[in-house]
Amino acid sequence: METISENWLYFNNKTNTHRYILGEKGEKMLACIGVNPSTAEPNALDNTLKSVKRIAESNGYDGWIMYNLYPQRATNPLDLDNEIDYDENLTNMVSIQKSLENFKIDYIWLAWGDLIDTREYLKFCLYNLNWYLSKSKRDFNFKIVDLPTIAGNPKHPLYKNSNSELYDFDLQKYITQKVSKKIIEKYDGITLNGRQFK
């Protein structure tokens, strides 16, 4: 994992078109999962990540780390790839899994809002991520801020109060309701020696 300074955590690809990890180390860290990264970098957080940092601190965490269901940088999620990039998805999933283990993170804040409906494959990315998390030795506690959206999705961090509380969320139930068997069959690939093929 690439580190910019002693406390910053940052991992992106060589062309900076994809970002897998951004955060600040602490003794007690909160993970947050959005839908896709924008322009934020160490020492240059966007408004979403400023909100993530403030809410993490308000809830007693001295460190935070931002992940996303899909790692492609796009200020507007409508600019995301029309088709899933399986190599990038695999890199993203493994990065999340390994860093959660490495930093001993147990609490995961789900925060993608209705943007998960922007691309069909994002629901598969969630299903795939849950599969990777299920292989972990850690017992994760999933959280959300405020009530879910009308569509039933965990709300996005932007415009949330800095003192917003985190509430328990049933991720398994959500996936059962949100991710159809048809979507899983459409996007699920074959994995061989850590490489995913479709």
GROMACS elastic network, one bead per residue, 0.5 to 0.9 nm:
[ bonds ]
;  ai    aj funct       b0    kb
    1     9     6  0.77125   500
    1    10     6  0.71923   500
    1    11     6  0.59095   500
    1    21     6  0.87107   500
    1    95     6  0.84475   500
    1    99     6  0.85211   500
    2     9     6  0.68379   500
    2    10     6  0.56047   500
    2    11     6  0.52892   500
    2    12     6  0.81366   500
    3     6     6  0.71559   500
    3     7     6  0.78359   500
    3     8     6  0.59669   500
    3     9     6  0.50291   500
    3    10     6  0.55404   500
    3    11     6  0.74780   500
    4     7     6  0.79163   500
    4     8     6  0.56842   500
    4     9     6  0.66522   500
    4    10     6  0.65657   500
    4    42     6  0.72779   500
    5     8     6  0.53184   500
    5     9     6  0.77942   500
    5    42     6  0.88067   500
    6     9     6  0.84180   500
    6    24     6  0.89104   500
    6    25     6  0.82878   500
    7    23     6  0.82245   500
    7    24     6  0.52270   500
    7    25     6  0.50712   500
    7    26     6  0.77417   500
    7    63     6  0.89384   500
    8    22     6  0.74518   500
    8    23     6  0.58301   500
    8    25     6  0.64146   500
    8    42     6  0.64065   500
    8    43     6  0.85944   500
    9    21     6  0.67652   500
    9    22     6  0.53054   500
    9    24     6  0.56511   500
    9    25     6  0.69069   500
    9    42     6  0.78048   500
    9    65     6  0.76669   500
   10    19     6  0.80513   500
   10    20     6  0.77768   500
   10    21     6  0.52770   500
   10    23     6  0.66849   500
   10    24     6  0.87566   500
   10    41     6  0.75796   500
   10    42     6  0.71345   500
   11    18     6  0.89648   500
   11    19     6  0.61691   500
   11    20     6  0.56000   500
   11    21     6  0.50001   500
   11    22     6  0.67031   500
   11    95     6  0.86461   500
   12    15     6  0.81630   500
   12    16     6  0.58731   500
   12    17     6  0.77670   500
   12    18     6  0.56775   500
   12    20     6  0.56237   500
   12    21     6  0.70133   500
   12    22     6  0.87110   500
   12    71     6  0.87001   500
   13    16     6  0.51713   500
   13    17     6  0.66764   500
   13    18     6  0.56212   500
   13    19     6  0.65230   500
   13    20     6  0.81711   500
   14    17     6  0.79229   500
   14    18     6  0.85340   500
   15    18     6  0.76729   500
   16    19     6  0.68331   500
   16    73     6  0.80555   500
   17    71     6  0.84563   500
   17    72     6  0.61010   500
   17    73     6  0.55584   500
   17    74     6  0.85171   500
   18    37     6  0.76633   500
   18    70     6  0.87441   500
   18    71     6  0.51123   500
   18    73     6  0.52757   500
   18    74     6  0.89677   500
   18    88     6  0.79553   500
   19    22     6  0.77076   500
   19    36     6  0.85404   500
   19    37     6  0.64168   500
   19    38     6  0.85444   500
   19    67     6  0.85090   500
   19    68     6  0.85984   500
   19    70     6  0.89372   500
   19    71     6  0.52326   500
   19    72     6  0.65540   500
   19    73     6  0.66296   500
   19    92     6  0.82908   500
   20    37     6  0.81428   500
   20    66     6  0.82823   500
   20    67     6  0.62129   500
   20    68     6  0.71539   500
   20    70     6  0.83743   500
   20    71     6  0.55227   500
   20    72     6  0.85650   500
   20    91     6  0.78653   500
   20    92     6  0.55027   500
   20    93     6  0.86710   500
   20    95     6  0.66939   500
   20    96     6  0.75974   500
   21    65     6  0.68854   500
   21    66     6  0.59428   500
   21    67     6  0.55915   500
   21    68     6  0.82688   500
   21    71     6  0.88008   500
   21    92     6  0.84638   500
   21    95     6  0.75135   500
   21    96     6  0.76318   500
   21    99     6  0.86972   500
   22    40     6  0.82361   500
   22    41     6  0.70320   500
   22    42     6  0.72486   500
   22    64     6  0.85506   500
   22    65     6  0.57143   500
   22    66     6  0.52784   500
   22    67     6  0.71565   500
   23    31     6  0.87998   500
   23    41     6  0.89858   500
   23    42     6  0.77021   500
   23    49     6  0.89773   500
   23    53     6  0.87690   500
   23    63     6  0.74506   500
   23    64     6  0.53962   500
   23    66     6  0.58287   500
   23    67     6  0.88951   500
   24    29     6  0.85139   500
   24    42     6  0.86531   500
   24    53     6  0.89693   500
   24    62     6  0.84431   500
   24    63     6  0.53225   500
   24    64     6  0.55201   500
   24    65     6  0.63293   500
   25    28     6  0.84118   500
   25    29     6  0.70431   500
   25    62     6  0.77092   500
   25    64     6  0.66043   500
   25    65     6  0.77650   500
   25   103     6  0.82756   500
   26    29     6  0.57182   500
   26    61     6  0.76868   500
   26    62     6  0.50757   500
   26    64     6  0.73219   500
   26   103     6  0.88627   500
   27    61     6  0.80298   500
   27    62     6  0.64848   500
   27    63     6  0.68150   500
   27   103     6  0.88007   500
   28    60     6  0.80524   500
   28    61     6  0.53081   500
   28    62     6  0.57108   500
   28    63     6  0.60046   500
   28    64     6  0.82710   500
   28   103     6  0.89537   500
   28   104     6  0.87525   500
   28   105     6  0.77236   500
   29    56     6  0.82873   500
   29    61     6  0.55703   500
   29    62     6  0.62479   500
   29    65     6  0.72887   500
   29   103     6  0.76978   500
   29   104     6  0.82005   500
   29   105     6  0.60542   500
   29   106     6  0.82554   500
   29   107     6  0.77937   500
   30    56     6  0.65090   500
   30    61     6  0.62852   500
   30    62     6  0.82906   500
   30    63     6  0.63783   500
   30    65     6  0.64165   500
   30    66     6  0.87195   500
   30   105     6  0.66806   500
   30   106     6  0.77025   500
   30   107     6  0.56397   500
   30   108     6  0.61967   500
   30   109     6  0.72174   500
   31    56     6  0.89147   500
   31    63     6  0.87377   500
   31    64     6  0.56844   500
   31    66     6  0.60026   500
   31    67     6  0.73121   500
   31   100     6  0.79991   500
   31   105     6  0.70238   500
   31   106     6  0.82042   500
   31   107     6  0.63124   500
   31   109     6  0.59564   500
   31   110     6  0.85338   500
   32    52     6  0.75646   500
   32    64     6  0.74758   500
   32    65     6  0.62253   500
   32    67     6  0.60310   500
   32    68     6  0.80152   500
   32   107     6  0.86097   500
   32   108     6  0.56588   500
   32   110     6  0.59205   500
   32   111     6  0.67161   500
   33    36     6  0.87150   500
   33    65     6  0.86344   500
   33    66     6  0.59986   500
   33    69     6  0.68016   500
   33   108     6  0.73350   500
   33   109     6  0.62897   500
   33   110     6  0.51433   500
   33   111     6  0.56710   500
   33   112     6  0.67270   500
   34    37     6  0.76385   500
   34    66     6  0.74458   500
   34    67     6  0.62728   500
   34    69     6  0.63421   500
   34    70     6  0.85588   500
   34   109     6  0.88867   500
   34   110     6  0.67961   500
   34   111     6  0.50321   500
   34   113     6  0.79006   500
   34   115     6  0.88941   500
   34   116     6  0.88573   500
   34   156     6  0.73830   500
   34   157     6  0.85954   500
   35    67     6  0.82876   500
   35    70     6  0.61837   500
   35    71     6  0.82772   500
   35    77     6  0.81894   500
   35   111     6  0.76921   500
   35   113     6  0.79198   500
   35   115     6  0.65550   500
   35   116     6  0.62245   500
   35   122     6  0.76726   500
   36    67     6  0.80180   500
   36    69     6  0.61844   500
   36    70     6  0.51652   500
   36    71     6  0.55446   500
   36    72     6  0.61487   500
   36    73     6  0.64218   500
   36    74     6  0.70463   500
   36    75     6  0.86281   500
   36    77     6  0.72189   500
   36    80     6  0.85391   500
   36   112     6  0.83160   500
   37    40     6  0.74504   500
   37    66     6  0.88113   500
   37    67     6  0.79933   500
   37    68     6  0.65424   500
   37    70     6  0.78818   500
   37    71     6  0.61923   500
   37    72     6  0.64141   500
   37    74     6  0.64168   500
   37    75     6  0.75158   500
   38    46     6  0.79856   500
   38    72     6  0.81591   500
   38    74     6  0.50665   500
   38    76     6  0.80326   500
   38    77     6  0.89399   500
   39    44     6  0.84926   500
   39    45     6  0.80355   500
   39    46     6  0.70379   500
   39    73     6  0.68425   500
   39    74     6  0.76141   500
   39    75     6  0.69508   500
   40    43     6  0.84625   500
   40    44     6  0.57562   500
   40    46     6  0.52014   500
   40    47     6  0.88144   500
   40    48     6  0.88990   500
   40    49     6  0.75519   500
   41    44     6  0.51147   500
   41    45     6  0.58600   500
   41    46     6  0.81880   500
   42    45     6  0.66028   500
   45    48     6  0.78062   500
   45    49     6  0.56945   500
   45    50     6  0.60213   500
   46    49     6  0.55149   500
   46    50     6  0.62026   500
   46    51     6  0.87186   500
   47    50     6  0.50116   500
   47    51     6  0.62039   500
   47    52     6  0.86629   500
   47   158     6  0.68980   500
   47   159     6  0.87583   500
   48    51     6  0.51894   500
   48    52     6  0.63148   500
   48    53     6  0.88108   500
   48   156     6  0.83485   500
   48   157     6  0.60927   500
   48   159     6  0.81671   500
   49    53     6  0.60639   500
   49    54     6  0.84873   500
   49    66     6  0.78450   500
   49   157     6  0.80425   500
   49   158     6  0.82426   500
   50    53     6  0.51994   500
   50    54     6  0.62473   500
   50    55     6  0.86802   500
   50   158     6  0.87574   500
   51    54     6  0.51435   500
   51    55     6  0.61016   500
   51    56     6  0.84396   500
   51   157     6  0.61962   500
   51   158     6  0.62333   500
   51   159     6  0.75708   500
   51   160     6  0.71666   500
   51   161     6  0.80118   500
   51   162     6  0.66432   500
   52    55     6  0.53236   500
   52    56     6  0.60420   500
   52    57     6  0.86191   500
   52    64     6  0.79510   500
   52    65     6  0.89882   500
   52    66     6  0.82533   500
   52   157     6  0.62317   500
   52   158     6  0.81046   500
   52   162     6  0.84654   500
   53    56     6  0.51515   500
   53    57     6  0.62122   500
   53    58     6  0.86190   500
   53    62     6  0.89900   500
   53    63     6  0.80203   500
   53    64     6  0.66499   500
   53    65     6  0.88350   500
   53   162     6  0.87723   500
   54    57     6  0.51965   500
   54    58     6  0.61293   500
   54    59     6  0.87212   500
   54   161     6  0.87672   500
   54   162     6  0.53914   500
   54   163     6  0.77191   500
   55    59     6  0.62499   500
   55    60     6  0.88434   500
   55    61     6  0.87658   500
   55   157     6  0.85550   500
   55   160     6  0.83427   500
   55   161     6  0.75780   500
   55   163     6  0.59271   500
   55   164     6  0.61943   500
   55   165     6  0.77541   500
   55   166     6  0.87100   500
   56    59     6  0.52600   500
   56    60     6  0.65991   500
   56    61     6  0.53082   500
   56    62     6  0.73945   500
   56    63     6  0.74816   500
   56    64     6  0.67052   500
   56   162     6  0.85846   500
   56   163     6  0.89155   500
   57    60     6  0.52439   500
   57    62     6  0.59088   500
   57    63     6  0.76882   500
   57    64     6  0.85901   500
   57   162     6  0.86238   500
   57   163     6  0.86913   500
   58    61     6  0.73638   500
   58   162     6  0.67053   500
   58   163     6  0.53957   500
   58   164     6  0.75436   500
   58   165     6  0.80514   500
   59   163     6  0.74564   500
   59   164     6  0.79615   500
   59   165     6  0.66632   500
   59   166     6  0.73948   500
   61    64     6  0.71993   500
   67    70     6  0.85704   500
   67    71     6  0.80434   500
   67    92     6  0.83917   500
   67    96     6  0.68930   500
   68    71     6  0.59879   500
   68    72     6  0.89487   500
   68    92     6  0.80561   500
   68    96     6  0.88291   500
   68   112     6  0.81396   500
   69    89     6  0.83082   500
   69    92     6  0.79765   500
   69    93     6  0.83033   500
   69   112     6  0.82780   500
   69   116     6  0.85086   500
   69   122     6  0.65147   500
   69   123     6  0.84937   500
   69   125     6  0.57228   500
   69   126     6  0.61017   500
   69   129     6  0.75647   500
   70    73     6  0.87349   500
   70    84     6  0.87546   500
   70    88     6  0.80288   500
   70    89     6  0.63845   500
   70    92     6  0.71388   500
   70    93     6  0.88673   500
   70   122     6  0.68910   500
   70   125     6  0.68659   500
   70   126     6  0.89218   500
   71    88     6  0.70055   500
   71    89     6  0.71156   500
   71    91     6  0.88039   500
   71    92     6  0.62976   500
   72    80     6  0.68681   500
   72    81     6  0.79809   500
   72    88     6  0.81222   500
   73    76     6  0.89284   500
   73    77     6  0.86853   500
   73    80     6  0.78868   500
   74    77     6  0.57905   500
   74    78     6  0.80802   500
   74    79     6  0.60802   500
   74    80     6  0.63087   500
   75    78     6  0.87156   500
   75    79     6  0.78078   500
   76    79     6  0.56399   500
   76    80     6  0.76956   500
   77    80     6  0.53882   500
   77   115     6  0.71305   500
   77   118     6  0.67297   500
   77   119     6  0.85215   500
   78    81     6  0.84738   500
   78    82     6  0.89792   500
   78   118     6  0.64826   500
   78   119     6  0.80922   500
   79    82     6  0.82860   500
   80    83     6  0.85589   500
   80   118     6  0.85714   500
   80   119     6  0.79088   500
   81    84     6  0.64838   500
   81    85     6  0.78265   500
   81   119     6  0.85189   500
   82   119     6  0.72904   500
   82   121     6  0.88429   500
   83   119     6  0.85616   500
   83   121     6  0.75287   500
   84    87     6  0.89255   500
   84    88     6  0.84405   500
   84    89     6  0.75877   500
   84   121     6  0.63596   500
   84   122     6  0.84521   500
   84   187     6  0.83227   500
   85    88     6  0.54801   500
   85    89     6  0.61366   500
   85    90     6  0.86877   500
   86    90     6  0.60278   500
   86    91     6  0.85858   500
   86   189     6  0.84025   500
   86   195     6  0.88789   500
   86   196     6  0.65327   500
   86   197     6  0.72761   500
   86   198     6  0.79245   500
   87    90     6  0.51550   500
   87    91     6  0.62737   500
   87    92     6  0.86145   500
   87   195     6  0.75939   500
   87   196     6  0.69916   500
   87   197     6  0.85735   500
   88    91     6  0.51014   500
   88    92     6  0.61167   500
   88    93     6  0.86405   500
   89    92     6  0.50702   500
   89    93     6  0.61771   500
   89    94     6  0.86950   500
   89   125     6  0.73812   500
   90    93     6  0.51473   500
   90    94     6  0.61885   500
   90    95     6  0.84332   500
   90   194     6  0.82789   500
   90   195     6  0.75325   500
   90   196     6  0.70195   500
   91    94     6  0.53813   500
   91    95     6  0.60173   500
   91    96     6  0.86427   500
   92    95     6  0.51165   500
   92    96     6  0.62404   500
   92    97     6  0.86583   500
   92   129     6  0.89852   500
   93    96     6  0.52672   500
   93    97     6  0.61994   500
   93    98     6  0.86442   500
   93   125     6  0.84912   500
   93   128     6  0.77298   500
   93   129     6  0.59400   500
   93   132     6  0.69416   500
   93   133     6  0.89438   500
   94    97     6  0.50442   500
   94    98     6  0.59509   500
   94    99     6  0.83713   500
   94   129     6  0.89192   500
   94   132     6  0.76807   500
   95    98     6  0.53778   500
   95    99     6  0.60153   500
   95   100     6  0.84436   500
   96    99     6  0.54142   500
   96   100     6  0.60773   500
   96   101     6  0.86424   500
   96   129     6  0.83870   500
   96   132     6  0.87536   500
   96   133     6  0.86421   500
   97   100     6  0.54383   500
   97   101     6  0.64874   500
   97   102     6  0.87741   500
   97   129     6  0.83414   500
   97   132     6  0.64790   500
   97   133     6  0.63224   500
   97   135     6  0.87219   500
   97   136     6  0.73415   500
   98   101     6  0.52033   500
   98   102     6  0.60649   500
   98   103     6  0.86943   500
   98   136     6  0.89390   500
   99   103     6  0.59673   500
   99   104     6  0.80771   500
   99   105     6  0.83586   500
  100   103     6  0.54848   500
  100   104     6  0.57869   500
  100   105     6  0.51791   500
  100   106     6  0.77267   500
  100   136     6  0.88397   500
  100   138     6  0.86147   500
  101   104     6  0.50065   500
  101   105     6  0.66917   500
  101   106     6  0.89118   500
  101   136     6  0.74705   500
  101   137     6  0.80038   500
  101   138     6  0.73503   500
  102   105     6  0.79883   500
  104   138     6  0.78088   500
  105   108     6  0.77564   500
  105   138     6  0.80307   500
  105   140     6  0.78774   500
  106   138     6  0.66597   500
  106   139     6  0.63690   500
  106   141     6  0.60200   500
  106   142     6  0.85429   500
  107   139     6  0.88403   500
  107   140     6  0.58081   500
  107   142     6  0.60607   500
  107   143     6  0.71721   500
  108   140     6  0.68804   500
  108   141     6  0.61237   500
  108   143     6  0.59983   500
  108   144     6  0.85516   500
  109   141     6  0.84516   500
  109   142     6  0.58853   500
  109   144     6  0.54842   500
  109   145     6  0.78606   500
  109   154     6  0.89107   500
  109   166     6  0.77057   500
  109   167     6  0.89838   500
  109   169     6  0.89999   500
  110   113     6  0.86634   500
  110   142     6  0.68650   500
  110   143     6  0.60462   500
  110   144     6  0.54930   500
  110   145     6  0.82597   500
  110   154     6  0.59889   500
  110   155     6  0.78884   500
  110   156     6  0.83673   500
  110   169     6  0.84713   500
  110   171     6  0.88131   500
  111   143     6  0.88065   500
  111   144     6  0.66616   500
  111   145     6  0.77735   500
  111   153     6  0.82383   500
  111   154     6  0.52296   500
  111   155     6  0.53154   500
  111   157     6  0.61893   500
  112   115     6  0.60773   500
  112   116     6  0.62480   500
  112   153     6  0.74000   500
  112   154     6  0.61685   500
  112   155     6  0.63141   500
  112   156     6  0.51851   500
  112   157     6  0.81111   500
  113   116     6  0.65846   500
  113   117     6  0.87940   500
  113   148     6  0.81105   500
  113   149     6  0.70111   500
  113   151     6  0.89378   500
  113   152     6  0.87319   500
  113   153     6  0.53642   500
  113   154     6  0.51902   500
  113   157     6  0.83824   500
  114   117     6  0.58098   500
  114   118     6  0.77089   500
  114   149     6  0.72879   500
  114   150     6  0.89921   500
  114   151     6  0.70369   500
  114   152     6  0.82923   500
  114   153     6  0.59120   500
  114   154     6  0.78420   500
  114   155     6  0.75417   500
  114   156     6  0.80196   500
  115   118     6  0.52342   500
  115   119     6  0.81896   500
  115   122     6  0.89326   500
  115   153     6  0.88864   500
  115   156     6  0.85829   500
  116   119     6  0.67395   500
  116   120     6  0.78957   500
  116   121     6  0.88561   500
  116   122     6  0.57801   500
  116   123     6  0.65857   500
  116   126     6  0.89889   500
  116   153     6  0.81034   500
  117   120     6  0.64190   500
  117   121     6  0.89455   500
  117   122     6  0.73050   500
  117   123     6  0.76153   500
  118   121     6  0.89203   500
  118   122     6  0.76980   500
  119   122     6  0.56208   500
  119   123     6  0.78475   500
  120   123     6  0.59349   500
  120   124     6  0.73503   500
  120   183     6  0.75210   500
  121   125     6  0.62335   500
  121   126     6  0.87278   500
  121   183     6  0.75604   500
  121   184     6  0.89449   500
  121   186     6  0.89290   500
  121   187     6  0.69903   500
  122   126     6  0.63517   500
  122   127     6  0.86878   500
  123   126     6  0.50997   500
  123   127     6  0.63406   500
  123   128     6  0.86150   500
  123   175     6  0.83307   500
  123   178     6  0.73259   500
  123   179     6  0.58551   500
  123   180     6  0.87346   500
  123   183     6  0.76444   500
  123   184     6  0.85319   500
  124   128     6  0.59656   500
  124   129     6  0.83943   500
  124   179     6  0.69921   500
  124   183     6  0.65151   500
  124   184     6  0.59946   500
  124   186     6  0.88882   500
  124   187     6  0.66471   500
  124   188     6  0.76532   500
  125   129     6  0.59619   500
  125   130     6  0.85234   500
  125   187     6  0.89786   500
  126   129     6  0.50219   500
  126   130     6  0.61674   500
  126   131     6  0.86332   500
  126   175     6  0.78105   500
  126   179     6  0.84010   500
  127   130     6  0.52063   500
  127   131     6  0.64116   500
  127   132     6  0.89538   500
  127   175     6  0.68495   500
  127   179     6  0.71154   500
  127   184     6  0.77139   500
  128   131     6  0.50676   500
  128   132     6  0.64865   500
  128   133     6  0.87642   500
  128   184     6  0.88565   500
  128   188     6  0.82766   500
  129   132     6  0.51112   500
  129   133     6  0.61878   500
  129   134     6  0.85773   500
  130   134     6  0.60675   500
  130   135     6  0.88433   500
  130   171     6  0.86398   500
  130   172     6  0.84800   500
  130   175     6  0.87774   500
  131   134     6  0.51235   500
  131   135     6  0.68072   500
  132   135     6  0.53995   500
  132   136     6  0.70951   500
  133   136     6  0.52985   500
  133   137     6  0.87019   500
  133   138     6  0.84190   500
  133   140     6  0.82372   500
  134   137     6  0.81460   500
  134   138     6  0.87322   500
  134   139     6  0.89019   500
  135   138     6  0.87218   500
  136   139     6  0.77971   500
  136   140     6  0.89380   500
  141   168     6  0.73555   500
  141   169     6  0.81802   500
  142   167     6  0.82634   500
  142   168     6  0.59695   500
  142   169     6  0.54915   500
  142   170     6  0.70599   500
  142   171     6  0.67902   500
  143   154     6  0.87774   500
  143   166     6  0.57289   500
  143   167     6  0.51501   500
  143   169     6  0.51335   500
  143   170     6  0.83687   500
  143   171     6  0.88431   500
  144   147     6  0.76916   500
  144   148     6  0.78117   500
  144   154     6  0.58831   500
  144   155     6  0.71100   500
  144   165     6  0.83787   500
  144   166     6  0.54698   500
  144   167     6  0.53131   500
  144   168     6  0.64955   500
  144   169     6  0.61801   500
  145   148     6  0.80163   500
  145   154     6  0.73308   500
  145   155     6  0.65230   500
  145   156     6  0.83065   500
  145   157     6  0.77260   500
  145   160     6  0.80923   500
  145   164     6  0.64779   500
  145   165     6  0.60570   500
  145   167     6  0.61590   500
  145   168     6  0.89624   500
  146   149     6  0.89175   500
  146   154     6  0.82490   500
  146   155     6  0.71185   500
  146   160     6  0.85912   500
  146   164     6  0.74035   500
  146   165     6  0.73080   500
  146   166     6  0.73761   500
  146   167     6  0.73064   500
  147   150     6  0.88932   500
  147   152     6  0.85948   500
  147   153     6  0.88574   500
  147   154     6  0.74729   500
  147   155     6  0.73793   500
  147   167     6  0.86606   500
  148   151     6  0.75507   500
  148   152     6  0.50850   500
  148   153     6  0.51192   500
  148   155     6  0.57059   500
  149   153     6  0.51855   500
  149   154     6  0.64522   500
  149   155     6  0.59961   500
  150   153     6  0.74835   500
  152   155     6  0.88448   500
  152   174     6  0.81526   500
  152   178     6  0.88048   500
  153   156     6  0.88761   500
  153   174     6  0.82651   500
  153   178     6  0.89746   500
  154   169     6  0.86154   500
  155   158     6  0.86823   500
  155   160     6  0.89033   500
  156   159     6  0.82365   500
  156   160     6  0.80062   500
  157   160     6  0.55977   500
  157   161     6  0.87874   500
  158   161     6  0.87526   500
  159   162     6  0.88259   500
  160   163     6  0.83693   500
  160   164     6  0.66835   500
  161   164     6  0.52412   500
  162   165     6  0.89004   500
  169   172     6  0.89790   500
  169   173     6  0.89626   500
  169   174     6  0.85414   500
  170   173     6  0.55371   500
  170   174     6  0.63457   500
  170   175     6  0.88695   500
  171   175     6  0.61346   500
  171   176     6  0.85952   500
  172   175     6  0.52335   500
  172   176     6  0.62627   500
  172   177     6  0.87292   500
  173   176     6  0.51285   500
  173   177     6  0.63197   500
  173   178     6  0.85858   500
  174   177     6  0.51650   500
  174   178     6  0.58949   500
  174   179     6  0.82180   500
  175   179     6  0.53765   500
  175   180     6  0.84506   500
  176   179     6  0.59144   500
  176   180     6  0.73173   500
  177   180     6  0.74512   500
  179   182     6  0.82600   500
  179   183     6  0.65386   500
  179   184     6  0.72619   500
  180   183     6  0.53137   500
  180   184     6  0.65723   500
  180   185     6  0.88135   500
  181   184     6  0.51045   500
  181   185     6  0.61429   500
  181   186     6  0.85245   500
  182   185     6  0.52364   500
  182   186     6  0.61083   500
  182   187     6  0.88105   500
  183   186     6  0.50815   500
  183   187     6  0.63187   500
  183   188     6  0.81979   500
  184   187     6  0.55273   500
  184   188     6  0.54813   500
  185   188     6  0.55099   500
  185   189     6  0.85025   500
  186   189     6  0.85769   500
  187   198     6  0.75661   500
  188   197     6  0.88013   500
  188   198     6  0.72493   500
  189   196     6  0.59584   500
  189   197     6  0.52042   500
  190   195     6  0.81323   500
  190   196     6  0.55151   500
  190   197     6  0.50889   500
  190   198     6  0.62485   500
  191   194     6  0.60282   500
  191   195     6  0.53304   500
  191   197     6  0.61486   500
  191   198     6  0.88245   500
  192   195     6  0.52134   500
  192   196     6  0.63954   500
  192   197     6  0.78571   500
  193   196     6  0.84151   500
